[in-house]
């Protein structure tokens, strides 16, 4: 999957999603994985096609109401800037997608 697209989602699509994106960039770099990274607000997320969505755990109920493609993996984080948690939860998804 050479055009991996990861979408970072928060309430307004600005602050916390961008912070999660920056932390994830470091995790991906250590794994040698290139991806197109973008961030958005939760109301726009369902309409955007992404391979992986990374968001805060508190948004799980909202995502349950959305019609997200079965090909899209959602990673829920308790601490959106924890590189250790991002690595722990993102690694199995990357393995599942054949990227590791």
Backbone as CSV, one residue per row, in Angstrom:
resi,resn,N_x,N_y,N_z,CA_x,CA_y,CA_z,C_x,C_y,C_z
1,UNK,0.866,-1.181,0.000,0.000,0.000,0.000,0.903,1.231,0.000
2,UNK,1.263,1.689,-1.175,2.213,2.785,-1.279,1.592,4.139,-1.000
3,UNK,0.297,4.238,-1.093,-0.374,5.518,-0.864,-1.184,5.487,0.423
4,UNK,-0.553,5.055,1.506,-1.219,4.980,2.792,-1.691,6.361,3.220
5,UNK,-2.978,6.454,3.561,-3.541,7.721,4.010,-4.024,7.560,5.443
6,UNK,-3.484,8.404,6.326,-3.877,8.396,7.726,-4.537,9.725,8.039
7,UNK,-5.713,9.647,8.643,-6.496,10.832,8.984,-6.558,10.963,10.505
8,UNK,-6.263,12.131,10.995,-6.308,12.419,12.434,-7.545,13.266,12.694
9,UNK,-8.334,12.852,13.684,-9.644,13.462,13.893,-9.793,13.959,15.327
10,UNK,-10.308,15.191,15.457,-10.686,15.734,16.764,-11.950,16.558,16.580
11,UNK,-12.409,17.173,17.620,-13.667,17.910,17.574,-13.684,19.022,16.544
12,UNK,-12.650,19.856,16.528,-12.602,20.989,15.607,-11.675,20.759,14.422
13,UNK,-10.870,19.713,14.464,-9.961,19.429,13.355,-8.716,20.278,13.356
14,UNK,-8.391,20.875,14.493,-7.231,21.761,14.541,-6.199,21.316,15.566
15,UNK,-6.448,21.520,16.826,-5.442,21.355,17.868,-5.005,19.939,18.143
16,UNK,-5.875,19.149,18.747,-5.442,17.827,19.191,-5.174,16.881,18.022
17,UNK,-5.902,17.015,16.927,-5.632,16.138,15.784,-4.257,16.444,15.193
18,UNK,-3.868,17.708,15.191,-2.548,18.072,14.675,-1.450,17.583,15.622
19,UNK,-1.687,17.648,16.924,-0.718,17.150,17.899,-0.520,15.639,17.722
20,UNK,-1.614,14.908,17.521,-1.528,13.462,17.293,-0.782,13.175,15.992
21,UNK,-1.017,13.999,14.982,-0.341,13.823,13.699,1.171,13.978,13.867
22,UNK,1.594,14.978,14.601,3.031,15.199,14.784,3.669,14.042,15.551
23,UNK,2.995,13.534,16.580,3.528,12.398,17.337,3.607,11.152,16.450
24,UNK,2.604,10.944,15.625,2.571,9.769,14.748,3.648,9.852,13.677
25,UNK,3.953,11.051,13.196,5.016,11.208,12.202,6.315,10.603,12.719
26,UNK,6.635,10.836,13.992,7.857,10.295,14.570,7.818,8.766,14.631
27,UNK,6.665,8.208,14.995,6.517,6.755,15.069,6.687,6.139,13.681
28,UNK,6.053,6.732,12.683,6.158,6.212,11.316,7.592,6.305,10.797
29,UNK,8.256,7.384,11.116,9.630,7.573,10.652,10.536,6.471,11.197
30,UNK,10.370,6.099,12.467,11.207,5.043,13.038,10.933,3.692,12.386
31,UNK,9.736,3.527,11.817,9.374,2.274,11.152,9.679,2.316,9.652
32,UNK,10.099,3.480,9.156,10.404,3.617,7.736,9.168,3.608,6.858
33,UNK,8.052,4.071,7.395,6.794,4.068,6.648,6.440,5.489,6.239
34,UNK,6.164,5.647,4.948,5.701,6.933,4.435,4.198,6.876,4.269
35,UNK,3.547,7.976,4.605,2.092,8.042,4.493,1.673,9.484,4.250
36,UNK,0.499,9.623,3.647,-0.105,10.944,3.504,-0.895,11.184,4.781
37,UNK,-0.541,12.228,5.508,-1.183,12.531,6.779,-2.027,13.788,6.647
38,UNK,-3.213,13.732,7.231,-4.114,14.889,7.203,-4.900,14.900,8.494
39,UNK,-5.445,16.046,8.849,-6.276,16.130,10.046,-7.558,16.878,9.733
40,UNK,-8.625,16.510,10.463,-9.943,17.088,10.202,-10.807,17.008,11.448
41,UNK,-11.974,17.629,11.348,-12.941,17.560,12.445,-13.786,16.298,12.306
42,UNK,-14.428,15.916,13.389,-15.150,14.643,13.412,-16.321,14.610,12.437
43,UNK,-16.979,15.724,12.214,-18.137,15.714,11.311,-17.735,15.519,9.852
44,UNK,-16.502,15.828,9.499,-16.022,15.657,8.128,-15.344,14.309,7.899
45,UNK,-14.983,13.635,8.961,-14.170,12.423,8.861,-14.827,11.314,8.052
46,UNK,-16.121,11.115,8.224,-16.799,10.003,7.550,-16.767,10.145,6.029
47,UNK,-16.718,11.367,5.545,-16.744,11.593,4.104,-15.365,11.474,3.461
48,UNK,-14.331,11.416,4.273,-12.968,11.355,3.742,-12.504,9.905,3.727
49,UNK,-11.995,9.469,2.599,-11.500,8.096,2.493,-10.095,8.021,3.059
50,UNK,-9.951,7.267,4.137,-8.637,7.081,4.750,-8.419,5.595,4.996
51,UNK,-7.174,5.187,4.977,-6.846,3.804,5.306,-6.907,3.594,6.818
52,UNK,-6.466,4.633,7.555,-6.449,4.577,9.006,-6.944,5.918,9.543
53,UNK,-7.787,5.852,10.550,-8.208,7.044,11.287,-7.631,6.918,12.685
54,UNK,-6.986,7.974,13.144,-6.460,8.014,14.507,-7.192,9.134,15.237
55,UNK,-7.758,8.789,16.400,-8.573,9.747,17.136,-8.540,9.430,18.624
56,UNK,-9.114,10.291,19.407,-9.169,10.098,20.857,-10.268,9.102,21.223
57,UNK,-10.030,8.376,22.286,-10.976,7.369,22.776,-12.366,7.960,23.010
58,UNK,-12.440,9.211,23.447,-13.744,9.817,23.750,-14.622,10.026,22.511
59,UNK,-14.067,9.836,21.310,-14.866,9.965,20.093,-15.441,8.626,19.617
60,UNK,-15.155,7.549,20.324,-15.644,6.225,19.922,-17.168,6.207,19.717
61,UNK,-17.976,6.784,20.623,-19.438,6.753,20.414,-19.880,7.462,19.128
62,UNK,-19.234,8.561,18.787,-19.589,9.267,17.551,-19.237,8.430,16.327
63,UNK,-18.066,7.787,16.336,-17.680,6.973,15.191,-18.584,5.762,15.023
64,UNK,-19.142,5.274,16.108,-20.068,4.142,16.025,-21.313,4.499,15.217
65,UNK,-21.635,5.785,15.148,-22.815,6.252,14.412,-22.520,6.514,12.935
66,UNK,-21.237,6.609,12.586,-20.853,6.919,11.212,-20.788,5.658,10.369
67,UNK,-20.960,5.829,9.068,-20.823,4.735,8.118,-19.405,4.793,7.549
68,UNK,-18.467,4.179,8.271,-17.064,4.174,7.865,-16.792,2.895,7.082
69,UNK,-16.038,3.009,6.011,-15.688,1.848,5.191,-15.042,0.757,6.041
70,UNK,-15.348,-0.489,5.719,-14.756,-1.613,6.441,-13.244,-1.697,6.215
71,UNK,-12.744,-1.093,5.142,-11.315,-1.090,4.860,-10.567,-0.066,5.718
72,UNK,-11.307,0.833,6.364,-10.692,1.854,7.208,-10.545,1.327,8.628
73,UNK,-9.333,1.344,9.123,-9.067,0.946,10.505,-9.106,2.193,11.380
74,UNK,-9.721,2.088,12.548,-9.773,3.216,13.476,-8.947,2.871,14.708
75,UNK,-8.029,3.765,15.030,-7.179,3.619,16.208,-7.628,4.657,17.224
76,UNK,-8.061,4.178,18.387,-8.514,5.063,19.461,-7.407,5.190,20.502
77,UNK,-7.094,6.415,20.869,-6.017,6.684,21.814,-6.548,7.328,23.090
78,UNK,-6.002,6.906,24.219,-6.310,7.562,25.492,-5.484,8.826,25.623
79,UNK,-4.228,8.767,25.160,-3.335,9.920,25.188,-2.858,10.154,23.759
80,UNK,-3.411,11.156,23.113,-3.183,11.346,21.678,-1.772,11.775,21.304
81,UNK,-0.960,12.139,22.284,0.415,12.525,21.973,1.436,11.522,22.521
82,UNK,0.968,10.405,23.033,1.866,9.373,23.555,2.404,8.532,22.406
83,UNK,3.679,8.708,22.106,4.290,7.936,21.027,4.273,6.450,21.353
84,UNK,4.423,6.111,22.631,4.388,4.695,23.031,3.021,4.086,22.757
85,UNK,1.945,4.805,23.095,0.596,4.287,22.839,0.306,4.244,21.345
86,UNK,0.727,5.258,20.625,0.531,5.264,19.167,1.238,4.066,18.548
87,UNK,2.475,3.838,18.943,3.243,2.708,18.418,2.549,1.389,18.764
88,UNK,2.132,1.244,20.015,1.485,0.007,20.475,0.208,-0.302,19.705
89,UNK,-0.601,0.727,19.426,-1.893,0.504,18.779,-1.827,0.560,17.255
90,UNK,-0.852,1.284,16.721,-0.747,1.420,15.270,0.001,0.250,14.637
91,UNK,0.973,-0.307,15.327,1.777,-1.396,14.775,0.933,-2.572,14.293
92,UNK,-0.023,-3.091,15.091,-0.840,-4.211,14.589,-1.665,-3.843,13.350
93,UNK,-2.102,-2.605,13.269,-2.879,-2.165,12.107,-1.980,-2.141,10.872
94,UNK,-0.770,-1.632,11.025,0.172,-1.607,9.905,0.539,-3.016,9.474
95,UNK,0.671,-3.935,10.433,0.950,-5.334,10.101,-0.218,-5.949,9.346
96,UNK,-1.427,-5.658,9.808,-2.637,-6.187,9.154,-2.732,-5.701,7.708
97,UNK,-2.288,-4.488,7.470,-2.353,-3.914,6.125,-1.135,-4.304,5.282
98,UNK,-0.257,-5.138,5.845,0.896,-5.627,5.108,2.012,-4.630,4.939
99,UNK,2.096,-3.663,5.833,3.113,-2.636,5.722,4.334,-2.884,6.610
100,UNK,4.222,-3.846,7.486,5.363,-4.204,8.363,5.641,-5.684,8.219
